C-alpha cells in the first residue's frame, strides 16, 4: 500500500532547515511530509492500461506518462518535500526549488471533495491554494501524504499567529473581510444582507458550506462555499470570539 508518510528526513531532523534557502527565519522544523506512494496494484493497472491503449497511441502515452510521474517511478517527484516550521512552511520541488510561506502573512483557500462512483466512496481530493503577500501562489494537494493532518495544521498555525492582531483591530472598530463574508463587533454581512450577532443562532460547516442560521428558521439564512473563504479556521475563530463576547482570549 502506501510507503513513508510524515516524518523527518533521516540525519536531517535538526539541521535540514538551515540548508534550505529562505527558511533561516522560520524557526524549528516541526514535521516533514513526504510524497504519497501509490500502491503497486495501482501502478501495475496504469501500466497495463497504457499497454492496452497502445492501439490508440495518444491514450497509451498518457497512461505511461501518469505512471512515470508517480513518486514510485519518478526520482524528481520522490524528492519533493513539505516542511512545517515554527513560523511557516516550505515546499521543496522536484528540481530543488524552495517556496517559503510565513504563517503571519499567509492566506490559504481549501477545497476538500469526497468522490463517489455509483454511490460508493472512492477517495477524497485535497487542494490548498496558498497566497503570499507578494502575489506568489502555491497549490498543495494529496500528493503529499496525510493531507488530513498537514491541511488542518497549516490552518491552525495561520489562526494562532494572525488572530491576536486581528482581535485588536476588531476592538478598534475595524471590519474584517474574508471573501464575501465580513465581520465586526456589530455583526456579520454576506451578499444576503447583514445580521447582528444576537440574530445568529448557529454557525456551522455542512457539505462544503459555511451555514448561518437564525433562531426559529428551518432554512439557513445564508450559505457561503468554504472553498471561497480565505483562512477559514481564522474566520471561524473570529466569529466565535465575536458571538460570545470574548475579544481578549487567544488560541
N, C-alpha and C positions, 0 to 999 in steps of 0.2 A: 504494500500500500504506500502511504506517504513516507518520505525519508525524514531527515532532520527538520525540526521546526524552529522554535525560538530558542536561541542560545547565544552565548558569546563565542566568537571565533577562538579556537584553541591557541593558547600562547599570546593572546592579544587582549585579555579581559581588562587589564588596567591601563594599557598603553596604546591601544589601537586608535583611539580618538585623536591622539596627538599627531598621528601620521596622516590624518585626513585634512586636506586644505580647507580652511574656513571654519573649522569646528573648535578652534582653540578656546573660544569663549562660551562654549556650550556646557561646560562643567563635566560632571561624572557621567560616564557611559553606563546606562542602566540595563539596556537589553538590546540584543540584535536579533532580527528576524530574517530567516533565510528563504530563498525561493522554495515554493512548494513542489515537491517531487511528484510527478504523475505516476500512477500505478503502471506496472509492467503490462497488465492486460489492456489498459487504455492505449499505451504506446503501440503495442502489437496490433491492436484493432485499427489504429490510424494508419500504420504502415500497410496492413492488409488492404484497407480501403484504397490506399494510394496505388498498390499493385493492380487491384481490380479496375480502378479508374483509369489505368494507362490507355485503355481503349479510347478514352477522351483525354488527350494529353493535358489540357489546361487543368482539368479537375484532378488528375493524378498528381501533377506537380504541386497543386495546392495542398493535398493531403501530406505529401512528403515535406513540404515547407512547414506545415503545422507541427509535424513530429520533430523535425530538427530544430525548431525554435523552443522546445521544452528544455527546462534545466537538466533533464536526464541526458540529452544528447548535444546540448549546446554549451560549450565552455563559457562563452560570454554571458549567457543567461544565468548559468550556475554561479557566476562570480558576483552577481548583484546582491546588495545588502540594504536592509533598512535598519538604521541605528536610532534608538531613542535615548536622548541625553537628558540631563537635569534641566537644561534651559532651551531645548529644541530638538529637532530631528535632522538626520542627514541620510540621503539616499545615495548609494554608490551604484552607478550604472555599469553596464557591461563593458564599457571601454575605460572604466575607472573614473569617469567624471563624477563630481560630488555636488549634490544640490542640498543647500542648508536652509532651514526654516526655523526661526525662533518662535517659541510659544507666545511671547509678549506682543508679537506683531502679526501672527499667523491668522488667516481666515480659511476655514475649511467648510466645504459643502460635502455632504454624504448622501449616497444613494445605495440603499440595500434592497435587493429584489430577490424574493423567493421564486424559483422557477418550478413549474409543474408541466408534466406531459401526460395527457389523458387522465388528469386528476391525481397523478402520482408525483410526489415531491422528488425533484431530481437534483436540487442544489440551490445555492444562494450566491448571487453575484454581489461584490462589494466594490464601490467606486468612491474614493475620497479625492476630491479635487482641491488642492491646496493653492492658496494665493499669497504671494509676498507683496509687501508694500511697493516694491519697485516694478510690479507687473509680472514678475516671474510666476509661472504656473507649473504644477506637477500633479500628475494623476497616480494614485496608488490603488491597486486592486488586489483581489485574492491571489494574484501571482505570488505574493508573499504569504507564507504560512500563518495560520491563526489570525485572520483579519478580525475575528470576533474578539480578540484580545487587543491588538495594536490599534484598531479603529477607536474603540471607546477610550483607550489610554490617551491617544492624542487629543481627543475632545476634552477629556478631563484635565489634561495639562493646560490647554488653552484657557479653560474656565478658571482653574486655580490661579493662573498668572494674571489674567486680564480682569477678573471680577472685582477685586478691591478698588481699582482705579475707576471702573465704571460705576460702582456704587457711590463713590464720592461725587461723580458727575451727576448722578440722579439726585443726590441731596442738594446739589447746587441748581437744580431745576432743568437739567438737560433732558432732551428726548433722544432715546437711542433707537436706531432703525436697523432691522435685520430682514433684508428682502422687503416683503410687503407688510411686515409686522413692525409696529412702532410701540414703544412703551415709555412711560414716565410715571411720576408719582401719582398722577391723577387716574391713569387707566391705560387701556390698550386700544390701538387702532389698526384696522385692516382695510382692504378695499370694500369690505361690507359696511364699514362705519366704525364708530368708537363706542366703548363702554367704560364705565368706571370699574375699579376693582371690586367694589361692592356688588356690582351687577354680574360678576363672573362667578358661577358656581363651581365649575370644574375645568381644568386644563389637562389634556391627555394626548398621548400619541396613539393613533389607531390606524392600521392599514396604510402606513406611509403618510399619514396626515397629522398635522397639529390641529387638534379639535378644541374649540372654545364653546362652552355650554352656559346657558342662562338658567336660572332656577325655574323649575316647573315646565321647561320646554323639552319635548322629546327629541326634536331635531336640533342639530348643532347650530349655534348662532353663526359661527364662521369656521371654515376649514382651509388650511394652507398646506401645500405639499412640503413635506420635510426636506426634500431634495432642493427646494428653492430657498431654504433658510440657512444663511451663513452662521457658523458656530452655534449649532442647535443646542448643545448642552449649556452653553453660556446663556443663551436666551432663556432657557428653562430655569436656570438658577436665578436670573434676574426676576423672572415672573414670580418665582417662589418668594423671594425677598419682598417684592412689591405687594404681593397679595397678603402676606402675613405680617407686614409692617416692621420687619427687622432689616434695616439697611446697614447695619454695622457688623453683622455676622459674616465672617469669611469662611470659605470652604477650603 
